[in-house]
Amino acid sequence: MENEKLIYKFKKNYLEDVCIMMGDYNGKSLIDIRSFINDGKSEMKPTRKGISIRADLISELRKGIEEAEREHNK
């Protein structure tokens, strides 16, 4: 991904962070949500755990997350 920009980051557990990034790939804007793990040398490395979606689908992603939150709060 080119022009990668970190948008948000939070701790998943003591070893992993979840990073939300935006960037371009083949001329398309993408949102990447990926797990990063501490490599033991105080550097965070991306894992294969994550998804990349077109930025124009962010409202659909938001709807899904909001639905999951409603289900969780029942």
Beta strands, then each sheet from edge to edge (+ up, - down):
strand 1: 2-11
strand 2: 16-25
strand 3: 28-38
strand 4: 44-54
sheet 1: 1+ 2- 3+ 4-
end
